[in-house]
Amino acid sequence: MALASAASLRASAGSLQLLRVSSMQQLALEQAQFALQSCEAQLRLASSARHPALADAAVPLTLPTAMAWPVAAHWHSGAIGLPLGSPALSLSGLKSASCLVERQLLEGGSVGVPIYIVTARGLSPDHSADASTGLTRGGASVWLQSVVLIADGQVHARSHRRIVNPPLR
């Protein structure tokens, strides 16, 4: 009977741990969704009305082969994960939600139609990262990304995805 009780307690503890992990993952997802929606909302504003880090002049023009979001240094070198002066947005002082916005041109050349690639990261309250690389050591991190075509303050096209294993380098 004692063995059955011990097994039951062990199973309960395992279930509680799974519930905790699931809750932390959900909190990180909510933070990432908040960051993504906030950054996209900023992009719908006129450039002069946006957070300075998301004004047109501050958002880098990148090539599909040289994107900024997979570079780990952009996410771990500051309170919001990006170096000061980078296209980051600190959302209501939260350290658990941040985004990075990049621009690309459709149709090639300098007269192309700009699209925005918005990458957002949400962290759970128990998140911990390696001090030298910024990679997650504990807790949860959720990465979301959208590609949006915005003109005249309106979203004309949008696709989004969840990044399961961000290829940080």
Backbone as JSON Lines, residues from 0, in Angstrom:
{"i":0,"aa":"M","n":[0.82,-1.19,0.0],"ca":[0.0,0.0,0.0],"c":[0.87,1.26,0.0]}
{"i":1,"aa":"A","n":[1.96,1.21,0.72],"ca":[2.88,2.36,0.76],"c":[3.46,2.61,-0.62]}
{"i":2,"aa":"L","n":[3.78,1.56,-1.35],"ca":[4.31,1.72,-2.71],"c":[3.28,2.36,-3.63]}
{"i":3,"aa":"A","n":[2.03,1.95,-3.49],"ca":[0.97,2.53,-4.3],"c":[0.8,4.01,-3.98]}
{"i":4,"aa":"S","n":[0.88,4.38,-2.71],"ca":[0.77,5.78,-2.31],"c":[1.93,6.6,-2.86]}
{"i":5,"aa":"A","n":[3.14,6.04,-2.8],"ca":[4.32,6.74,-3.33],"c":[4.19,6.93,-4.83]}
{"i":6,"aa":"A","n":[3.73,5.92,-5.52],"ca":[3.54,6.03,-6.97],"c":[2.5,7.08,-7.31]}
{"i":7,"aa":"S","n":[1.44,7.13,-6.53],"ca":[0.37,8.11,-6.74],"c":[0.9,9.53,-6.51]}
{"i":8,"aa":"L","n":[1.69,9.72,-5.47],"ca":[2.27,11.03,-5.19],"c":[3.24,11.45,-6.3]}
{"i":9,"aa":"R","n":[4.02,10.51,-6.78],"ca":[4.96,10.8,-7.85],"c":[4.21,11.22,-9.12]}
{"i":10,"aa":"A","n":[3.13,10.53,-9.44],"ca":[2.33,10.86,-10.62],"c":[1.7,12.24,-10.46]}
{"i":11,"aa":"S","n":[1.23,12.56,-9.26],"ca":[0.64,13.87,-9.01],"c":[1.68,14.97,-9.17]}
{"i":12,"aa":"A","n":[2.87,14.74,-8.65],"ca":[3.94,15.73,-8.78],"c":[4.3,15.94,-10.24]}
{"i":13,"aa":"G","n":[4.34,14.87,-11.01],"ca":[4.62,14.98,-12.44],"c":[3.54,15.77,-13.16]}
{"i":14,"aa":"S","n":[2.29,15.53,-12.8],"ca":[1.18,16.26,-13.4],"c":[1.25,17.74,-13.07]}
{"i":15,"aa":"L","n":[1.6,18.06,-11.83],"ca":[1.73,19.46,-11.43],"c":[2.87,20.14,-12.19]}
{"i":16,"aa":"Q","n":[3.96,19.44,-12.39],"ca":[5.08,20.0,-13.15],"c":[4.67,20.27,-14.59]}
{"i":17,"aa":"L","n":[3.95,19.35,-15.2],"ca":[3.45,19.55,-16.57],"c":[2.52,20.75,-16.64]}
{"i":18,"aa":"L","n":[1.66,20.9,-15.67],"ca":[0.74,22.04,-15.62],"c":[1.52,23.34,-15.5]}
{"i":19,"aa":"R","n":[2.55,23.35,-14.66],"ca":[3.37,24.55,-14.49],"c":[4.09,24.92,-15.79]}
{"i":20,"aa":"V","n":[4.67,23.94,-16.44],"ca":[5.37,24.18,-17.71],"c":[4.38,24.72,-18.75]}
{"i":21,"aa":"S","n":[3.21,24.12,-18.81],"ca":[2.19,24.57,-19.75],"c":[1.76,26.01,-19.46]}
{"i":22,"aa":"S","n":[1.62,26.34,-18.18],"ca":[1.23,27.7,-17.8],"c":[2.31,28.71,-18.19]}
{"i":23,"aa":"M","n":[3.57,28.37,-17.96],"ca":[4.67,29.27,-18.32],"c":[4.74,29.46,-19.84]}
{"i":24,"aa":"Q","n":[4.51,28.38,-20.58],"ca":[4.51,28.46,-22.05],"c":[3.37,29.38,-22.51]}
{"i":25,"aa":"Q","n":[2.21,29.28,-21.87],"ca":[1.07,30.12,-22.23],"c":[1.35,31.58,-21.93]}
{"i":26,"aa":"L","n":[1.98,31.87,-20.78],"ca":[2.33,33.25,-20.46],"c":[3.32,33.83,-21.48]}
{"i":27,"aa":"A","n":[4.29,33.04,-21.88],"ca":[5.26,33.49,-22.89],"c":[4.56,33.74,-24.23]}
{"i":28,"aa":"L","n":[3.62,32.87,-24.6],"ca":[2.86,33.05,-25.84],"c":[2.05,34.35,-25.79]}
{"i":29,"aa":"E","n":[1.41,34.62,-24.67],"ca":[0.63,35.85,-24.55],"c":[1.53,37.08,-24.67]}
{"i":30,"aa":"Q","n":[2.73,37.03,-24.09],"ca":[3.67,38.14,-24.21],"c":[4.1,38.34,-25.67]}
{"i":31,"aa":"A","n":[4.38,37.25,-26.37],"ca":[4.79,37.34,-27.77],"c":[3.65,37.9,-28.62]}
{"i":32,"aa":"Q","n":[2.42,37.46,-28.37],"ca":[1.28,37.97,-29.13],"c":[1.1,39.47,-28.87]}
{"i":33,"aa":"F","n":[1.26,39.88,-27.61],"ca":[1.16,41.28,-27.26],"c":[2.21,42.11,-28.0]}
{"i":34,"aa":"A","n":[3.44,41.62,-28.01],"ca":[4.52,42.33,-28.7],"c":[4.24,42.43,-30.2]}
{"i":35,"aa":"L","n":[3.82,41.33,-30.82],"ca":[3.55,41.32,-32.25],"c":[2.43,42.3,-32.59]}
{"i":36,"aa":"Q","n":[1.34,42.26,-31.84],"ca":[0.21,43.15,-32.1],"c":[0.58,44.61,-31.86]}
{"i":37,"aa":"S","n":[1.36,44.88,-30.83],"ca":[1.76,46.26,-30.54],"c":[2.66,46.82,-31.63]}
{"i":38,"aa":"C","n":[3.6,46.01,-32.1],"ca":[4.5,46.48,-33.16],"c":[3.73,46.71,-34.47]}
{"i":39,"aa":"E","n":[2.83,45.79,-34.8],"ca":[2.03,45.96,-36.01],"c":[1.15,47.2,-35.91]}
{"i":40,"aa":"A","n":[0.6,47.46,-34.74],"ca":[-0.23,48.66,-34.54],"c":[0.6,49.92,-34.75]}
{"i":41,"aa":"Q","n":[1.85,49.91,-34.26],"ca":[2.73,51.05,-34.48],"c":[2.99,51.27,-35.97]}
{"i":42,"aa":"L","n":[3.15,50.19,-36.71],"ca":[3.45,50.31,-38.14],"c":[2.28,50.87,-38.94]}
{"i":43,"aa":"R","n":[1.08,50.77,-38.39],"ca":[-0.09,51.34,-39.09],"c":[-0.17,52.86,-38.92]}
{"i":44,"aa":"L","n":[0.6,53.39,-37.98],"ca":[0.63,54.84,-37.77],"c":[1.55,55.5,-38.79]}
{"i":45,"aa":"A","n":[1.39,56.8,-38.96],"ca":[2.34,57.55,-39.79],"c":[3.71,57.44,-39.13]}
{"i":46,"aa":"S","n":[4.75,57.44,-39.92],"ca":[6.1,57.26,-39.41],"c":[6.42,58.23,-38.28]}
{"i":47,"aa":"S","n":[6.0,59.47,-38.4],"ca":[6.3,60.49,-37.37],"c":[5.56,60.26,-36.07]}
{"i":48,"aa":"A","n":[4.48,59.48,-36.08],"ca":[3.69,59.22,-34.87],"c":[4.11,57.94,-34.15]}
{"i":49,"aa":"R","n":[5.0,57.18,-34.74],"ca":[5.43,55.9,-34.16],"c":[6.46,56.1,-33.07]}
{"i":50,"aa":"H","n":[6.66,55.03,-32.31],"ca":[7.79,54.96,-31.39],"c":[9.04,55.25,-32.23]}
{"i":51,"aa":"P","n":[9.97,56.06,-31.76],"ca":[11.14,56.42,-32.58],"c":[11.9,55.23,-33.16]}
{"i":52,"aa":"A","n":[11.93,54.12,-32.44],"ca":[12.65,52.95,-32.94],"c":[11.93,52.28,-34.1]}
{"i":53,"aa":"L","n":[10.67,52.63,-34.34],"ca":[9.91,52.02,-35.43],"c":[9.56,53.01,-36.54]}
{"i":54,"aa":"A","n":[10.13,54.21,-36.48],"ca":[9.95,55.17,-37.58],"c":[10.64,54.61,-38.81]}
{"i":55,"aa":"D","n":[10.17,55.02,-39.99],"ca":[10.73,54.47,-41.23],"c":[12.25,54.56,-41.29]}
{"i":56,"aa":"A","n":[12.8,55.68,-40.84],"ca":[14.26,55.86,-40.91],"c":[15.01,54.89,-39.99]}
{"i":57,"aa":"A","n":[14.35,54.41,-38.94],"ca":[15.02,53.52,-37.97],"c":[14.88,52.04,-38.31]}
{"i":58,"aa":"V","n":[13.9,51.71,-39.15],"ca":[13.66,50.3,-39.49],"c":[14.6,49.91,-40.62]}
{"i":59,"aa":"P","n":[15.48,48.95,-40.38],"ca":[16.48,48.61,-41.4],"c":[15.86,47.92,-42.62]}
{"i":60,"aa":"L","n":[16.43,48.23,-43.77],"ca":[16.07,47.55,-45.02],"c":[17.0,46.35,-45.13]}
{"i":61,"aa":"T","n":[16.44,45.14,-45.13],"ca":[17.26,43.93,-45.15],"c":[16.96,43.09,-46.37]}
{"i":62,"aa":"L","n":[17.85,42.19,-46.64],"ca":[17.67,41.21,-47.71],"c":[17.21,39.89,-47.1]}
{"i":63,"aa":"P","n":[16.46,39.07,-47.83],"ca":[16.02,37.78,-47.27],"c":[17.18,36.9,-46.81]}
{"i":64,"aa":"T","n":[18.35,37.1,-47.39],"ca":[19.51,36.29,-47.02],"c":[20.32,36.89,-45.87]}
{"i":65,"aa":"A","n":[19.95,38.09,-45.41],"ca":[20.7,38.75,-44.34],"c":[19.76,39.42,-43.35]}
{"i":66,"aa":"M","n":[18.85,38.64,-42.82],"ca":[17.87,39.16,-41.87],"c":[18.55,39.41,-40.52]}
{"i":67,"aa":"A","n":[18.03,40.37,-39.76],"ca":[18.61,40.72,-38.46],"c":[18.04,39.88,-37.32]}
{"i":68,"aa":"W","n":[16.8,39.41,-37.43],"ca":[16.16,38.76,-36.28],"c":[16.84,37.48,-35.82]}
{"i":69,"aa":"P","n":[17.5,36.67,-36.68],"ca":[18.13,35.46,-36.15],"c":[19.47,35.69,-35.45]}
{"i":70,"aa":"V","n":[19.93,36.92,-35.37],"ca":[21.21,37.22,-34.73],"c":[20.99,37.36,-33.23]}
{"i":71,"aa":"A","n":[21.54,36.46,-32.46],"ca":[21.3,36.41,-31.01],"c":[21.67,37.72,-30.32]}
{"i":72,"aa":"A","n":[22.71,38.37,-30.77],"ca":[23.15,39.61,-30.13],"c":[22.07,40.68,-30.14]}
{"i":73,"aa":"H","n":[21.19,40.64,-31.11],"ca":[20.11,41.63,-31.16],"c":[19.08,41.43,-30.05]}
{"i":74,"aa":"W","n":[19.04,40.25,-29.5],"ca":[18.02,39.93,-28.5],"c":[18.54,39.91,-27.07]}
{"i":75,"aa":"H","n":[19.83,39.81,-26.84],"ca":[20.28,39.65,-25.46],"c":[21.17,40.77,-24.95]}
{"i":76,"aa":"S","n":[21.35,41.81,-25.68],"ca":[22.27,42.85,-25.21],"c":[21.53,44.08,-24.69]}
{"i":77,"aa":"G","n":[20.59,43.87,-23.81],"ca":[19.87,45.0,-23.22],"c":[18.62,44.52,-22.52]}
{"i":78,"aa":"A","n":[17.96,45.44,-21.83],"ca":[16.78,45.08,-21.06],"c":[15.66,44.53,-21.93]}
{"i":79,"aa":"I","n":[15.57,44.99,-23.16],"ca":[14.52,44.48,-24.03],"c":[15.07,43.55,-25.09]}
{"i":80,"aa":"G","n":[16.33,43.18,-24.96],"ca":[16.9,42.19,-25.86],"c":[17.58,42.75,-27.08]}
{"i":81,"aa":"L","n":[17.56,44.05,-27.28],"ca":[18.19,44.65,-28.45],"c":[19.04,45.83,-28.03]}
{"i":82,"aa":"P","n":[20.13,46.07,-28.75],"ca":[20.97,47.2,-28.4],"c":[20.21,48.52,-28.56]}
{"i":83,"aa":"L","n":[20.55,49.51,-27.74],"ca":[19.94,50.83,-27.84],"c":[20.12,51.37,-29.26]}
{"i":84,"aa":"G","n":[19.08,51.91,-29.83],"ca":[19.15,52.44,-31.18],"c":[18.73,51.45,-32.24]}
{"i":85,"aa":"S","n":[18.48,50.22,-31.86],"ca":[18.01,49.23,-32.82],"c":[16.49,49.32,-32.93]}
{"i":86,"aa":"P","n":[15.92,48.69,-33.94],"ca":[14.48,48.78,-34.14],"c":[13.7,47.94,-33.15]}
{"i":87,"aa":"A","n":[13.79,48.3,-31.89],"ca":[13.11,47.54,-30.84],"c":[12.05,48.41,-30.21]}
{"i":88,"aa":"L","n":[11.12,47.77,-29.56],"ca":[10.08,48.5,-28.88],"c":[9.92,47.92,-27.49]}
{"i":89,"aa":"S","n":[10.15,48.72,-26.47],"ca":[9.93,48.27,-25.11],"c":[8.46,48.51,-24.82]}
{"i":90,"aa":"L","n":[7.74,47.46,-24.58],"ca":[6.3,47.53,-24.46],"c":[5.88,47.71,-23.0]}
{"i":91,"aa":"S","n":[5.44,48.89,-22.66],"ca":[4.96,49.2,-21.32],"c":[5.98,48.81,-20.25]}
{"i":92,"aa":"G","n":[7.25,48.9,-20.55],"ca":[8.27,48.57,-19.58],"c":[8.45,47.09,-19.32]}
{"i":93,"aa":"L","n":[7.76,46.25,-20.05],"ca":[7.88,44.81,-19.85],"c":[9.2,44.32,-20.41]}
{"i":94,"aa":"K","n":[9.9,43.56,-19.62],"ca":[11.13,42.96,-20.12],"c":[10.84,41.61,-20.77]}
{"i":95,"aa":"S","n":[9.59,41.15,-20.66],"ca":[9.26,39.83,-21.17],"c":[8.67,39.85,-22.57]}
{"i":96,"aa":"A","n":[8.57,41.01,-23.17],"ca":[8.04,41.1,-24.54],"c":[8.86,42.11,-25.32]}
{"i":97,"aa":"S","n":[9.3,41.7,-26.49],"ca":[10.05,42.62,-27.35],"c":[9.83,42.23,-28.8]}
{"i":98,"aa":"C","n":[10.13,43.17,-29.69],"ca":[9.99,42.87,-31.11],"c":[11.12,43.53,-31.89]}
{"i":99,"aa":"L","n":[11.33,43.01,-33.05],"ca":[12.31,43.56,-33.97],"c":[11.6,43.67,-35.32]}
{"i":100,"aa":"V","n":[11.7,44.83,-35.96],"ca":[11.02,45.06,-37.23],"c":[12.07,45.3,-38.31]}
{"i":101,"aa":"E","n":[11.87,44.66,-39.45],"ca":[12.74,44.84,-40.6],"c":[11.87,45.13,-41.81]}
{"i":102,"aa":"R","n":[12.45,45.78,-42.8],"ca":[11.75,46.08,-44.04],"c":[12.42,45.37,-45.2]}
{"i":103,"aa":"Q","n":[11.61,44.94,-46.15],"ca":[12.12,44.42,-47.42],"c":[11.28,45.02,-48.53]}
{"i":104,"aa":"L","n":[11.83,45.0,-49.73],"ca":[11.1,45.56,-50.86],"c":[10.62,44.45,-51.78]}
{"i":105,"aa":"L","n":[9.34,44.48,-52.11],"ca":[8.79,43.58,-53.12],"c":[9.09,44.19,-54.48]}
{"i":106,"aa":"E","n":[9.14,43.4,-55.48],"ca":[9.37,43.85,-56.85],"c":[10.78,44.36,-57.07]}
{"i":107,"aa":"G","n":[11.66,44.22,-56.1],"ca":[13.07,44.57,-56.24],"c":[13.32,46.05,-56.43]}
{"i":108,"aa":"G","n":[14.57,46.43,-56.25],"ca":[14.98,47.81,-56.47],"c":[14.47,48.76,-55.41]}
{"i":109,"aa":"S","n":[14.85,50.01,-55.54],"ca":[14.49,51.02,-54.55],"c":[13.07,51.54,-54.73]}
{"i":110,"aa":"V","n":[12.4,51.18,-55.82],"ca":[11.02,51.63,-56.03],"c":[10.01,50.55,-55.68]}
{"i":111,"aa":"G","n":[10.49,49.47,-55.06],"ca":[9.6,48.37,-54.7],"c":[8.64,48.73,-53.59]}
{"i":112,"aa":"V","n":[7.66,47.9,-53.39],"ca":[6.67,48.08,-52.34],"c":[7.25,47.53,-51.04]}
{"i":113,"aa":"P","n":[7.29,48.33,-49.96],"ca":[7.88,47.83,-48.71],"c":[6.93,46.87,-47.98]}
{"i":114,"aa":"I","n":[7.51,45.82,-47.47],"ca":[6.8,44.92,-46.56],"c":[7.6,44.92,-45.25]}
{"i":115,"aa":"Y","n":[6.92,44.64,-44.16],"ca":[7.57,44.6,-42.86],"c":[7.6,43.18,-42.34]}
{"i":116,"aa":"I","n":[8.73,42.78,-41.82],"ca":[8.87,41.5,-41.14],"c":[8.97,41.84,-39.66]}
{"i":117,"aa":"V","n":[7.98,41.41,-38.9],"ca":[7.92,41.7,-37.47],"c":[8.18,40.4,-36.73]}
{"i":118,"aa":"T","n":[9.21,40.38,-35.93],"ca":[9.54,39.2,-35.12],"c":[9.36,39.6,-33.66]}
{"i":119,"aa":"A","n":[8.57,38.81,-32.95],"ca":[8.3,39.1,-31.54],"c":[8.72,37.93,-30.68]}
{"i":120,"aa":"R","n":[9.19,38.26,-29.49],"ca":[9.59,37.22,-28.54],"c":[8.92,37.5,-27.2]}
{"i":121,"aa":"G","n":[8.32,36.47,-26.65],"ca":[7.73,36.57,-25.32],"c":[8.44,35.61,-24.38]}
{"i":122,"aa":"L","n":[8.63,36.04,-23.14],"ca":[9.33,35.23,-22.15],"c":[8.44,34.97,-20.96]}
{"i":123,"aa":"S","n":[8.56,33.79,-20.39],"ca":[7.82,33.48,-19.17],"c":[8.46,34.18,-17.98]}
{"i":124,"aa":"P","n":[7.71,34.37,-16.89],"ca":[8.29,35.03,-15.71],"c":[9.51,34.29,-15.14]}
{"i":125,"aa":"D","n":[9.58,32.99,-15.35],"ca":[10.71,32.22,-14.82],"c":[11.83,32.03,-15.83]}
{"i":126,"aa":"H","n":[11.8,32.8,-16.92],"ca":[12.8,32.64,-17.98],"c":[14.19,33.03,-17.48]}
{"i":127,"aa":"S","n":[15.17,32.25,-17.87],"ca":[16.57,32.6,-17.61],"c":[17.35,32.31,-18.89]}
{"i":128,"aa":"A","n":[18.38,33.11,-19.1],"ca":[19.16,32.98,-20.33],"c":[20.65,32.92,-20.0]}
{"i":129,"aa":"D","n":[21.39,32.31,-20.89],"ca":[22.84,32.27,-20.79],"c":[23.37,33.7,-20.93]}
{"i":130,"aa":"A","n":[24.2,34.13,-20.02],"ca":[24.69,35.51,-20.02],"c":[25.51,35.86,-21.26]}
{"i":131,"aa":"S","n":[26.23,34.9,-21.82],"ca":[27.09,35.22,-22.95],"c":[26.39,35.09,-24.3]}
{"i":132,"aa":"T","n":[25.41,34.2,-24.41],"ca":[24.76,33.99,-25.71],"c":[23.33,34.49,-25.76]}
{"i":133,"aa":"G","n":[22.69,34.63,-24.61],"ca":[21.29,35.04,-24.59],"c":[20.32,33.9,-24.85]}
{"i":134,"aa":"L","n":[20.83,32.71,-25.07],"ca":[19.96,31.57,-25.35],"c":[19.25,31.11,-24.08]}
{"i":135,"aa":"T","n":[18.05,30.62,-24.23],"ca":[17.23,30.2,-23.11],"c":[17.86,29.02,-22.37]}
{"i":136,"aa":"R","n":[17.97,29.17,-21.03],"ca":[18.49,28.08,-20.19],"c":[17.37,27.5,-19.34]}
{"i":137,"aa":"G","n":[16.36,28.29,-19.05],"ca":[15.24,27.83,-18.25],"c":[14.02,28.67,-18.53]}
{"i":138,"aa":"G","n":[12.86,28.15,-18.17],"ca":[11.63,28.88,-18.45],"c":[11.22,28.69,-19.9]}
{"i":139,"aa":"A","n":[10.39,29.58,-20.37],"ca":[9.86,29.45,-21.73],"c":[10.09,30.72,-22.54]}
{"i":140,"aa":"S","n":[10.34,30.53,-23.81],"ca":[10.37,31.65,-24.75],"c":[9.53,31.24,-25.97]}
{"i":141,"aa":"V","n":[8.75,32.18,-26.46],"ca":[7.92,31.94,-27.63],"c":[8.24,33.01,-28.66]}
{"i":142,"aa":"W","n":[8.42,32.57,-29.88],"ca":[8.76,33.47,-30.98],"c":[7.63,33.43,-32.01]}
{"i":143,"aa":"L","n":[7.19,34.63,-32.4],"ca":[6.17,34.75,-33.44],"c":[6.71,35.71,-34.5]}
{"i":144,"aa":"Q","n":[6.27,35.5,-35.73],"ca":[6.73,36.37,-36.81],"c":[5.58,36.61,-37.77]}
{"i":145,"aa":"S","n":[5.5,37.84,-38.25],"ca":[4.51,38.15,-39.28],"c":[5.18,38.93,-40.4]}
{"i":146,"aa":"V","n":[4.61,38.79,-41.56],"ca":[5.03,39.56,-42.73],"c":[3.79,40.35,-43.13]}
{"i":147,"aa":"V","n":[3.91,41.68,-43.11],"ca":[2.74,42.52,-43.37],"c":[3.04,43.55,-44.45]}
{"i":148,"aa":"L","n":[2.04,43.78,-45.26],"ca":[2.07,44.83,-46.27],"c":[1.1,45.89,-45.77]}
{"i":149,"aa":"I","n":[1.66,47.05,-45.42],"ca":[0.85,48.14,-44.86],"c":[0.99,49.35,-45.76]}
{"i":150,"aa":"A","n":[-0.14,49.9,-46.15],"ca":[-0.15,51.14,-46.93],"c":[-1.3,51.99,-46.43]}
{"i":151,"aa":"D","n":[-1.06,53.27,-46.29],"ca":[-2.09,54.21,-45.83],"c":[-2.72,53.78,-44.52]}
{"i":152,"aa":"G","n":[-1.92,53.24,-43.62],"ca":[-2.41,52.84,-42.32],"c":[-3.27,51.6,-42.3]}
{"i":153,"aa":"Q","n":[-3.35,50.9,-43.41],"ca":[-4.18,49.7,-43.5],"c":[-3.31,48.49,-43.83]}
{"i":154,"aa":"V","n":[-3.64,47.36,-43.23],"ca":[-2.95,46.12,-43.54],"c":[-3.61,45.55,-44.8]}
{"i":155,"aa":"H","n":[-2.82,45.4,-45.85],"ca":[-3.35,44.87,-47.11],"c":[-3.07,43.38,-47.27]}
{"i":156,"aa":"A","n":[-2.07,42.88,-46.59],"ca":[-1.76,41.44,-46.61],"c":[-0.98,41.13,-45.35]}
{"i":157,"aa":"R","n":[-1.23,39.94,-44.81],"ca":[-0.54,39.53,-43.59],"c":[-0.44,38.01,-43.55]}
{"i":158,"aa":"S","n":[0.74,37.54,-43.2],"ca":[0.9,36.12,-42.9],"c":[1.71,36.04,-41.61]}
{"i":159,"aa":"H","n":[1.49,34.99,-40.86],"ca":[2.23,34.87,-39.61],"c":[2.56,33.41,-39.34]}
{"i":160,"aa":"R","n":[3.55,33.23,-38.47],"ca":[3.97,31.89,-38.1],"c":[4.57,31.91,-36.7]}
{"i":161,"aa":"R","n":[4.59,30.74,-36.12],"ca":[5.29,30.56,-34.84],"c":[6.62,29.92,-35.15]}
{"i":162,"aa":"I","n":[7.68,30.46,-34.61],"ca":[9.01,29.94,-34.83],"c":[9.34,29.0,-33.67]}
{"i":163,"aa":"V","n":[9.4,27.72,-33.96],"ca":[9.58,26.73,-32.89],"c":[11.02,26.7,-32.4]}
{"i":164,"aa":"N","n":[11.97,26.66,-33.29],"ca":[13.4,26.65,-32.92],"c":[14.08,27.81,-33.63]}
{"i":165,"aa":"P","n":[14.13,28.99,-33.01],"ca":[14.76,30.12,-33.68],"c":[16.21,29.84,-34.0]}
{"i":166,"aa":"P","n":[16.62,30.07,-35.22],"ca":[18.0,29.76,-35.63],"c":[18.98,30.85,-35.22]}
{"i":167,"aa":"L","n":[19.04,31.11,-33.92],"ca":[19.93,32.18,-33.46],"c":[21.38,31.83,-33.73]}
{"i":168,"aa":"R","n":[22.11,32.84,-34.16],"ca":[23.53,32.65,-34.42],"c":[24.32,33.78,-33.82]}
